[in-house]
Amino acid sequence: MLAFNPLYRESITMSFLRCTAALAALCALPLLLAADDSPMDAPPMPEPVLTAINLGLNHHRADMVDPDLAAQGHWWLDAHYAYLSSNRSVDGTGTVGAAAYASSSQMLLEARYGLFPALDLGITLGMARQIQEGLGGSLDTISGAGMTDSLVTVRWQALNPSRWPVTLSYVLSIGIPTGKPSYADYLGAGSGSSFEDSVLALAWDHDDLTLQAQADWQRFLSGNAGSHQGSLGGKLALAKTLADPFQVAALIGYGQDLWSDRKGGQLFSGGFDATLRLNAWTAGLGLEWGLAGRSSSLPARLSLDAGWAY
């Protein structure tokens, strides 16, 4: 009869306690930051001011999902900067015209920890500054700066590329309303509502080519989102490795806002990405812009990304 090693049982117990402590700490931090300091007498905006800019280029899921997880027992740290701007829009018939200028500068910091070989847990915190000018001139300009909504994320790699020809990943994020929402004379960086964001991503490698496809959907859970129910979208990217550490990719995307009382805006986008991987470091540069749509702006987005595994 085999004897159970008490040291092995102790190792399992300590691993479980460490995982539980890491999960509790990551989930508690955004909740501590979610205090609502919005003025009680300020009338809320009837809809998010930058909905059209964020549509399809939402900063929480602006890039293709990385199929690689943080290694078990190790951390992955990522710094992401994005600048979005727009001065064109499309109406309900798809006709392009001039629009009020709007822009957003966003800085996001993400930390992920590998709990298991096929699962990691992460948290994303961010800051943003946004501005929107009216067609009438600077007197109509409104702006705002502050913390964005935070994310607590679980990433699961359902299919491992070492055993399957493809990589299948599922990413579930819970948004915590740490950002201040928009009001009549203030352009906030937060949605004012908790939300759920899900991404299903598939990647297939063949020699020096990688084909990636992902579908994502977001729904508001509580707060002052009103009739704005969420959004859905998808992206398709083809990447080619030019040299061992350097990869370029072309991508197309689609996004649609979901409202309970009217038809939401639609946006088709396209762009390019370049990624450089050197040992534990990763650096990326991306450019994406709106191509066509309905009831939406046509934004352009520049992004810079740096990651480190340890």
C-alpha positions as CSV (number, residue, x, y, z in Angstrom):
1,M,0.0,0.0,0.0
2,L,1.3,3.4,-1.0
3,A,2.0,5.9,1.8
4,F,0.9,9.5,1.3
5,N,3.8,11.9,1.6
6,P,2.8,14.6,4.2
7,L,5.3,17.0,2.5
8,Y,3.5,16.6,-0.8
9,R,0.2,17.3,1.0
10,E,1.7,20.4,2.6
11,S,3.0,21.6,-0.8
12,I,-0.5,21.3,-2.3
13,T,-2.0,23.2,0.7
14,M,0.6,26.1,0.4
15,S,0.0,26.3,-3.4
16,F,-3.7,26.6,-2.8
17,L,-3.3,29.2,-0.1
18,R,-1.0,31.3,-2.4
19,C,-3.5,31.1,-5.3
20,T,-6.4,32.1,-3.0
21,A,-4.4,35.0,-1.5
22,A,-3.4,36.3,-5.0
23,L,-7.0,36.0,-6.3
24,A,-8.3,37.9,-3.2
25,A,-5.7,40.7,-3.5
26,L,-6.2,41.3,-7.2
27,C,-10.0,41.3,-6.9
28,A,-10.0,43.6,-3.8
29,L,-7.8,46.4,-5.2
30,P,-10.2,47.7,-7.8
31,L,-13.0,47.6,-5.3
32,L,-11.0,49.8,-3.0
33,L,-10.5,52.3,-5.8
34,A,-14.2,52.3,-6.9
35,A,-15.4,55.0,-4.5
36,D,-17.8,57.3,-6.4
37,D,-16.8,61.0,-6.0
38,S,-19.1,62.2,-8.8
39,P,-21.1,65.4,-7.9
40,M,-24.6,64.3,-6.9
41,D,-26.3,67.3,-8.4
42,A,-24.6,67.0,-11.9
43,P,-27.0,65.6,-14.5
44,P,-25.6,62.5,-16.1
45,M,-25.0,62.4,-19.9
46,P,-27.8,60.6,-21.8
47,E,-25.2,58.4,-23.4
48,P,-21.3,58.1,-23.2
49,V,-19.8,61.0,-25.1
50,L,-17.0,58.9,-26.6
51,T,-19.1,55.9,-27.5
52,A,-18.4,56.4,-31.2
53,I,-14.7,56.6,-30.7
54,N,-14.5,53.6,-28.4
55,L,-16.7,51.5,-30.6
56,G,-14.6,48.8,-32.2
57,L,-11.5,50.4,-30.8
58,N,-12.3,50.1,-27.1
59,H,-9.1,50.5,-25.1
60,H,-9.9,47.4,-23.0
61,R,-9.7,45.1,-26.1
62,A,-8.0,47.2,-28.7
63,D,-5.5,44.6,-29.5
64,M,-5.6,40.9,-30.5
65,V,-5.5,38.6,-27.5
66,D,-2.0,37.3,-26.8
67,P,-2.4,33.4,-26.9
68,D,0.6,33.1,-24.5
69,L,-0.1,32.9,-20.8
70,A,2.0,34.0,-17.9
71,A,4.1,30.9,-17.0
72,Q,3.0,29.1,-13.8
73,G,4.4,30.8,-10.8
74,H,5.7,33.8,-12.8
75,W,4.5,37.3,-13.6
76,W,3.8,39.1,-16.8
77,L,3.8,42.9,-16.7
78,D,2.5,45.1,-19.5
79,A,2.4,48.8,-20.1
80,H,0.1,50.0,-22.9
81,Y,-0.4,53.6,-24.3
82,A,-3.0,54.5,-26.8
83,Y,-4.0,57.7,-28.5
84,L,-7.3,57.9,-30.3
85,S,-8.7,60.8,-32.3
86,S,-11.5,61.6,-34.8
87,N,-13.0,64.5,-36.7
88,R,-15.1,62.5,-39.2
89,S,-18.3,60.5,-38.8
90,V,-20.8,58.4,-40.7
91,D,-24.6,58.9,-40.4
92,G,-27.3,56.2,-40.4
93,T,-27.0,55.7,-44.1
94,G,-23.2,55.4,-44.1
95,T,-22.4,58.8,-45.5
96,V,-19.1,60.3,-44.3
97,G,-19.1,63.9,-43.0
98,A,-17.4,66.3,-40.7
99,A,-17.8,65.9,-36.9
100,A,-16.8,67.4,-33.7
101,Y,-13.1,66.7,-32.9
102,A,-12.6,64.2,-30.1
103,S,-9.5,62.6,-28.7
104,S,-8.4,60.3,-25.9
105,S,-5.0,59.5,-24.4
106,Q,-4.9,56.3,-22.3
107,M,-2.2,54.6,-20.3
108,L,-2.9,51.1,-19.0
109,L,-0.9,48.9,-16.7
110,E,-1.5,45.2,-16.6
111,A,-0.1,42.5,-14.2
112,R,-0.8,38.8,-14.8
113,Y,0.2,35.8,-12.6
114,G,0.3,32.2,-13.8
115,L,-1.7,30.2,-11.4
116,F,-1.7,27.0,-13.5
117,P,-0.1,25.9,-16.8
118,A,-3.3,26.7,-18.7
119,L,-4.7,29.6,-16.6
120,D,-3.5,33.0,-15.4
121,L,-5.1,35.8,-13.4
122,G,-4.6,39.5,-14.1
123,I,-5.6,43.1,-13.1
124,T,-5.6,46.2,-15.4
125,L,-5.5,49.7,-14.1
126,G,-5.4,52.9,-16.2
127,M,-5.5,56.6,-16.6
128,A,-7.0,58.6,-19.4
129,R,-7.4,62.2,-20.6
130,Q,-10.3,63.0,-23.1
131,I,-11.4,66.0,-24.9
132,Q,-14.3,66.8,-27.3
133,E,-14.7,70.0,-29.2
134,G,-18.0,71.2,-30.6
135,L,-18.4,72.3,-34.2
136,G,-19.1,75.8,-32.9
137,G,-15.5,76.3,-31.6
138,S,-13.6,76.2,-28.3
139,L,-16.6,77.5,-26.3
140,D,-18.2,74.1,-26.7
141,T,-15.1,72.1,-25.6
142,I,-15.5,69.7,-22.7
143,S,-12.7,67.5,-21.3
144,G,-11.8,65.4,-18.4
145,A,-8.9,63.3,-16.9
146,G,-8.7,60.5,-14.4
147,M,-8.8,56.9,-13.7
148,T,-10.4,54.5,-16.2
149,D,-12.5,51.5,-15.2
150,S,-10.4,48.6,-13.9
151,L,-10.4,45.0,-15.0
152,V,-10.0,41.7,-13.1
153,T,-9.2,39.1,-15.8
154,V,-9.0,35.3,-16.0
155,R,-7.4,33.8,-19.1
156,W,-7.8,30.1,-19.9
157,Q,-5.9,28.3,-22.7
158,A,-8.4,25.5,-23.6
159,L,-6.1,24.1,-26.4
160,N,-2.4,24.0,-26.0
161,P,-0.3,24.4,-29.2
162,S,2.2,21.7,-28.0
163,R,-0.6,19.1,-28.4
164,W,-2.9,20.7,-30.9
165,P,-2.4,22.5,-34.3
166,V,-4.3,25.6,-32.9
167,T,-4.4,27.6,-29.7
168,L,-7.9,28.3,-28.3
169,S,-8.2,30.8,-25.5
170,Y,-11.0,32.3,-23.5
171,V,-10.6,35.6,-21.6
172,L,-13.2,36.7,-19.0
173,S,-12.9,40.2,-17.6
174,I,-15.0,41.9,-14.9
175,G,-15.0,45.7,-15.1
176,I,-15.0,47.6,-11.9
177,P,-16.3,51.2,-12.2
178,T,-13.2,52.9,-10.8
179,G,-13.4,55.6,-13.5
180,K,-15.5,58.8,-13.1
181,P,-18.4,58.8,-15.6
182,S,-19.3,61.7,-17.9
183,Y,-21.6,64.6,-16.8
184,A,-23.0,67.6,-18.6
185,D,-19.7,69.6,-18.4
186,Y,-17.2,66.9,-17.6
187,L,-15.9,64.2,-19.9
188,G,-15.2,61.2,-17.7
189,A,-12.9,58.2,-18.4
190,G,-15.3,55.7,-16.8
191,S,-18.5,54.0,-17.9
192,G,-20.2,54.4,-14.5
193,S,-21.2,50.8,-14.6
194,S,-19.7,47.4,-13.8
195,F,-19.5,45.2,-16.9
196,E,-18.5,41.8,-18.2
197,D,-16.2,41.4,-21.1
198,S,-15.6,38.1,-22.8
199,V,-13.2,37.2,-25.6
200,L,-12.9,33.9,-27.5
201,A,-9.6,33.8,-29.5
202,L,-8.2,31.2,-31.9
203,A,-4.6,31.2,-33.3
204,W,-3.1,28.9,-35.9
205,D,0.6,28.8,-36.8
206,H,2.1,27.6,-40.1
207,D,5.8,28.1,-40.7
208,D,6.3,31.8,-40.4
209,L,2.6,32.7,-40.7
210,T,0.1,33.1,-37.9
211,L,-3.7,33.5,-38.4
212,Q,-5.7,34.9,-35.5
213,A,-9.4,35.3,-35.1
214,Q,-11.4,36.5,-32.0
215,A,-14.9,37.4,-31.1
216,D,-15.7,39.6,-28.1
217,W,-18.8,40.8,-26.4
218,Q,-19.4,43.2,-23.5
219,R,-22.5,43.7,-21.4
220,F,-23.2,46.1,-18.6
221,L,-24.1,44.6,-15.3
222,S,-25.2,47.5,-13.1
223,G,-24.8,51.3,-12.8
224,N,-26.0,54.2,-14.9
225,A,-25.5,52.8,-18.4
226,G,-29.2,53.4,-19.0
227,S,-30.4,51.9,-22.3
228,H,-26.8,51.2,-23.4
229,Q,-26.6,47.4,-23.0
230,G,-23.0,46.8,-24.3
231,S,-21.2,45.9,-27.5
232,L,-20.0,43.1,-29.6
233,G,-17.3,42.7,-32.2
234,G,-14.6,40.6,-33.8
235,K,-11.1,40.8,-35.4
236,L,-9.1,38.8,-37.9
237,A,-5.4,39.2,-38.2
238,L,-2.7,37.6,-40.4
239,A,0.9,37.9,-39.0
240,K,4.2,37.1,-40.7
241,T,7.6,36.6,-38.9
242,L,10.1,38.5,-41.0
243,A,13.1,37.6,-38.8
244,D,13.1,35.4,-35.7
245,P,12.3,38.2,-33.1
246,F,10.3,40.5,-35.5
247,Q,6.7,40.1,-36.6
248,V,4.3,42.2,-38.6
249,A,0.5,41.8,-38.9
250,A,-2.5,43.2,-40.8
251,L,-5.9,43.1,-39.3
252,I,-9.5,44.0,-39.9
253,G,-12.2,44.5,-37.2
254,Y,-15.9,45.0,-36.6
255,G,-17.8,46.5,-33.7
256,Q,-21.4,47.3,-32.8
257,D,-23.0,49.1,-29.9
258,L,-26.1,47.5,-28.4
259,W,-28.9,49.7,-27.1
260,S,-32.3,48.6,-25.9
261,D,-34.2,51.6,-27.4
262,R,-32.6,52.1,-30.8
263,K,-30.2,50.6,-33.3
264,G,-26.6,50.9,-32.3
265,G,-23.7,52.3,-34.3
266,Q,-21.5,50.1,-36.4
267,L,-17.8,50.4,-37.3
268,F,-15.4,48.5,-39.6
269,S,-11.7,49.1,-39.0
270,G,-8.4,48.1,-40.4
271,G,-4.8,48.4,-39.2
272,F,-1.2,47.1,-38.8
273,D,0.9,45.9,-35.9
274,A,4.6,45.3,-35.5
275,T,6.0,43.2,-32.6
276,L,9.6,42.6,-31.4
277,R,10.3,39.8,-29.0
278,L,13.7,39.7,-27.2
279,N,14.0,37.0,-24.5
280,A,11.7,38.1,-21.7
281,W,10.9,41.5,-23.3
282,T,8.2,42.3,-25.9
283,A,7.6,45.7,-27.6
284,G,4.8,46.5,-30.0
285,L,3.6,49.4,-32.3
286,G,0.1,49.5,-33.7
287,L,-2.0,51.7,-36.0
288,E,-5.7,51.2,-36.5
289,W,-8.4,53.4,-38.1
290,G,-12.1,53.4,-38.9
291,L,-12.9,52.5,-42.5
292,A,-16.7,52.6,-42.7
293,G,-19.8,52.2,-40.6
294,R,-23.2,53.6,-39.6
295,S,-24.0,56.1,-36.8
296,S,-20.4,56.3,-35.7
297,S,-17.3,58.3,-35.8
298,L,-14.3,57.2,-37.9
299,P,-11.4,57.2,-35.4
300,A,-7.7,56.6,-35.8
301,R,-5.7,54.9,-33.0
302,L,-1.9,54.8,-32.4
303,S,-0.7,52.4,-29.7
304,L,2.6,51.5,-28.0
305,D,3.1,48.4,-25.9
306,A,5.9,47.0,-23.7
307,G,5.8,43.7,-21.8
308,W,8.2,41.9,-19.5
309,A,8.0,38.3,-18.2
310,Y,9.7,37.3,-15.0
